[in-house]
Amino acid sequence: MNLIQAVNTYVWIWLETLKSFRRPAVLLPFLIFVLVEVGLVWSSSHFYESPFGYLWVPLLSWFPGARALHYPNYFVFLPMLVSHLDLFVSAILGSLTVGWGSLLLREVYVGQPRPMGQSLGASARRYGALLLVGILVSLATYLISRLGGLLPPDLLVGYARRQLAVRILFYALTLGVQSAALYVPLSLLFNNRGLGTAFREGLSFFSQHRMMTLLLVALPFLITLPLSMALENPARVVERFKPELLLTLSFANLGVAGLASFFIAGATVRFYLYRTRQDRPATTGAAS
């Protein structure tokens, strides 16, 4: 694929992704995921009330620690709590909802819509394999986030450019790991492969199309950066504004991340169907 073909394909994929909004139901799995996360975070902010305290007081005492049970420390620790909660919910629930959403998107792209329950059932039947993929991706993402703790404490102090470079590096590593795993669930669900075969096929597909995949993922990923970066220094937000602003920013960040997840799924599913020739012949011809 030469440069002009690549650009045309890239633009076409995003146009096709936007067309998927013609069936608003494709948004439902991603919306459910966001609402569950928002509900969990909201309930954690009411840890001092019954019945939420029965769940959150022990959890917050364990992580981030007992200090999080006091005002305004809860809000200072909130971004850290949300990031870890997101990894857990992404593995447990996101594995199912993204699989469900990918099947709905495929139906839109091939022009064969089915009752939503059938797609949900198909995703649920492969939940064990999808869950394992989700756990591995969340674990890899967590390990990348912990790499910063291995750096010498004084390495970044007073060096704004160095701090920015390290931050970009961690973002790039996270983006690369998550992008590499994107096609494994598609092989599981679309090709009905076993887990081992799906890993080989998915990683092989990513290796063959890594540049296009990274560019497709990077665009939605960029829309999440402003809020993500604003939440990286919660102490500064508390100093300059009301601590409760961090809760609002966290809700907004979850919503934007959910939208980005939909666009990433929409674009990569469309690209995968095109390159594996699983879409309609007329559509395939339009993109070549």
Stockholm file with secondary structure:
# STOCKHOLM 1.0

chainA/1-288         MNLIQAVNTYVWIWLETLKSFRRPAVLLPFLIFVLVEVGLVWSSSHFYESPFGYLWVPLLSWFPGARALHYPNYFVFLPMLVSHLDLFVSAILGSLTVGWGSLLLREVYVGQPRPMGQSLGASARRYGALLLVGILVSLATYLISRLGGLLPPDLLVGYARRQLAVRILFYALTLGVQSAALYVPLSLLFNNRGLGTAFREGLSFFSQHRMMTLLLVALPFLITLPLSMALENPARVVERFKPELLLTLSFANLGVAGLASFFIAGATVRFYLYRTRQDRPATTGAAS
#=GR chainA/1-288 SS CCHHHHHHHHHHHHHHHHHGGGSGGGGHHHHHHHHHHHHHHHHHTTTTSTTHHHHHHHHHIIIIIGGGGSTTHHHHHHHHHHHHHHHHHIIIIIHHHHHHHHHHHHHHHHTCCCCHHHHHHHHHHTHHHHHHHHHHHHHHHHHHHHGGGGSCTTSSTTCHHHHHHHHHHHHHHHHHHHHHTTHHHHHHHHSCCCHHHHHHHHHHHHHHTHHHHHHHHHHHHHHHHHHHHHTTCHHHHHHHSCTTHHHHHHHHHHHHHHHHHHHHHHHHHHHHHHHTTCSCHHHHHHHC
#=GC SS_cons         CCHHHHHHHHHHHHHHHHHGGGSGGGGHHHHHHHHHHHHHHHHHTTTTSTTHHHHHHHHHIIIIIGGGGSTTHHHHHHHHHHHHHHHHHIIIIIHHHHHHHHHHHHHHHHTCCCCHHHHHHHHHHTHHHHHHHHHHHHHHHHHHHHGGGGSCTTSSTTCHHHHHHHHHHHHHHHHHHHHHTTHHHHHHHHSCCCHHHHHHHHHHHHHHTHHHHHHHHHHHHHHHHHHHHHTTCHHHHHHHSCTTHHHHHHHHHHHHHHHHHHHHHHHHHHHHHHHTTCSCHHHHHHHC
//
